[in-house]
Amino acid sequence: MTCTPGQNASAAYMQITSEIPALVIYTDPVNMAVQLPPFPGGDQVLVRFCRELAREAAKLADALEASQAGPRHRLADGEGL
């Protein structure tokens, strides 16, 4: 699956039922829910996945912000040499 977030994309933690937590990703216009796996230990599988997802999403956000920032110092782009 490949998706591109639209202008109104968002994500939310949701309690489907008292026993079924989910991460819902609204990509605008497509929605996806990541739910608790239905097998023993599934809660720990979801914990691991969510932590990895958060870590990798933060890396992507940091890389995108850094690429938009440009040089922070005059010497970084060769000026003043």
Backbone hydrogen bonds in HBPLUS format (Angstrom, degrees):
<---DONOR---> <-ACCEPTOR-->    atom                        ^
c    i                          cat <-CA-CA->   ^        H-A-AA   ^      H-
h    n   atom  resd res      DA  || num        DHA   H-A  angle D-A-AA Bond
n    s   type  num  typ     dist DA aas  dist angle  dist       angle   num
A0006-GLY N   A0027-THR O   2.77 MM  21  5.96 157.7  1.82 147.7 155.4     1
A0009-ALA N   A0006-GLY O   3.17 MM   3  5.31 161.2  2.20 119.6 117.2     2
A0010-SER N   A0026-TYR O   2.79 MM  16  5.16 151.3  1.88 142.4 152.2     3
A0026-TYR N   A0010-SER O   2.77 MM  16  5.16 157.4  1.82 153.4 159.9     4
A0012-ALA N   A0024-VAL O   2.84 MM  12  5.25 150.3  1.92 148.7 157.4     5
A0024-VAL N   A0012-ALA O   2.78 MM  12  5.25 172.1  1.79 166.1 164.6     6
A0014-MET N   A0022-ALA O   2.82 MM   8  5.22 160.9  1.86 160.8 160.8     7
A0022-ALA N   A0014-MET O   2.75 MM   8  5.22 144.6  1.87 164.1 168.3     8
A0016-ILE N   A0020-ILE O   2.78 MM   4  5.35 131.7  2.02 165.7 168.0     9
A0020-ILE N   A0017-THR O   3.26 MM   3  5.01 153.0  2.33  97.6 105.3    10
A0023-LEU N   A0034-VAL O   2.93 MM  11  5.09 157.4  1.98 141.6 147.9    11
A0034-VAL N   A0023-LEU O   2.80 MM  11  5.09 163.9  1.82 147.6 152.9    12
A0025-ILE N   A0032-MET O   2.71 MM   7  5.15 170.3  1.72 163.5 166.9    13
A0032-MET N   A0025-ILE O   2.85 MM   7  5.15 146.6  1.97 140.8 151.6    14
A0027-THR N   A0030-VAL O   2.71 MM   3  5.25 154.3  1.78 172.7 171.1    15
A0042-GLY N   A0039-PHE O   2.83 MM   3  5.25 146.4  1.94 145.7 144.4    16
A0044-GLN N   A0041-GLY O   3.06 MM   3  5.47 126.2  2.36 107.0 119.4    17
A0045-VAL N   A0041-GLY O   3.17 MM   4  6.55 149.2  2.27 147.7 156.9    18
A0046-LEU N   A0042-GLY O   2.95 MM   4  6.20 158.0  2.00 149.8 154.9    19
A0047-VAL N   A0043-ASP O   2.94 MM   4  6.18 150.7  2.03 140.6 149.2    20
A0048-ARG N   A0044-GLN O   3.00 MM   4  6.14 169.4  2.01 146.2 148.4    21
A0049-PHE N   A0045-VAL O   2.97 MM   4  6.18 161.6  2.00 147.4 152.9    22
A0050-CYS N   A0046-LEU O   2.86 MM   4  5.99 166.7  1.88 152.3 155.8    23
A0051-ARG N   A0047-VAL O   2.99 MM   4  6.20 161.7  2.02 154.8 159.6    24
A0052-GLU N   A0048-ARG O   3.00 MM   4  6.18 160.0  2.04 148.7 154.4    25
A0053-LEU N   A0049-PHE O   2.80 MM   4  5.99 161.3  1.84 153.3 159.1    26
A0054-ALA N   A0050-CYS O   2.90 MM   4  6.07 162.0  1.93 148.3 152.8    27
A0055-ARG N   A0051-ARG O   2.97 MM   4  6.14 162.3  2.00 147.4 152.4    28
A0056-GLU N   A0052-GLU O   2.92 MM   4  6.07 170.8  1.93 157.5 159.6    29
A0057-ALA N   A0053-LEU O   2.88 MM   4  5.91 154.7  1.94 147.1 154.8    30
A0058-ALA N   A0054-ALA O   3.00 MM   4  6.12 153.2  2.07 144.3 151.1    31
A0059-LYS N   A0055-ARG O   3.11 MM   4  6.43 150.9  2.20 143.0 150.6    32
A0060-LEU N   A0056-GLU O   3.04 MM   4  6.31 158.2  2.09 146.7 151.9    33
A0061-ALA N   A0057-ALA O   2.93 MM   4  6.17 163.6  1.96 150.8 155.2    34
A0062-ASP N   A0058-ALA O   2.90 MM   4  6.07 160.7  1.94 148.9 154.2    35
A0063-ALA N   A0059-LYS O   2.92 MM   4  6.15 160.0  1.96 149.7 155.0    36
A0064-LEU N   A0060-LEU O   2.92 MM   4  6.15 160.1  1.96 153.4 158.7    37
A0065-GLU N   A0061-ALA O   2.95 MM   4  6.15 160.9  1.98 150.6 155.8    38
A0066-ALA N   A0062-ASP O   2.90 MM   4  6.07 159.4  1.94 149.3 155.3    39
A0067-SER N   A0063-ALA O   3.01 MM   4  6.18 150.8  2.10 144.2 151.5    40
A0068-GLN N   A0064-LEU O   3.26 MM   4  6.46 133.8  2.48 138.1 149.0    41
A0068-GLN N   A0065-GLU O   3.18 MM   3  5.22 135.0  2.39  96.9 109.1    42
A0069-ALA N   A0065-GLU O   3.12 MM   4  6.27 129.8  2.38 142.5 155.7    43
A0069-ALA N   A0066-ALA O   3.30 MM   3  5.16 137.3  2.50  92.9 104.2    44
A0076-ALA N   A0073-HIS O   2.94 MM   3  5.28 144.0  2.07 109.8 120.8    45
A0078-GLY N   A0075-LEU O   3.21 MM   3  4.98 164.4  2.24 100.6 104.6    46
